[in-house]
């Protein structure tokens, strides 16, 4: 969930980093988002993973980097998504 608390709309585009060996495919359903002032929007994605099985029964953790750039300006930012697989 991404929130815009400002008084101007934000249009942003996300790019998924696919360099992780455990990530076979990362699809962002709505990689380009428009968030109106004082509102929220959801960034949806689908990830296909190639993970080794855990021998000790502990949950596996995957960190995924998403890089965003706000349209018509040089501001770039990143989000780290953490996924627990049990």
Secondary structure as UniProt FT lines:
FT   STRAND          2..4
FT   STRAND          10..16
FT   TURN            21..22
FT   STRAND          23..28
FT   TURN            29..30
FT   STRAND          32..35
FT   TURN            37..38
FT   STRAND          39..41
FT   STRAND          45..49
FT   STRAND          60..70
FT   TURN            71..72
FT   STRAND          76..85
//
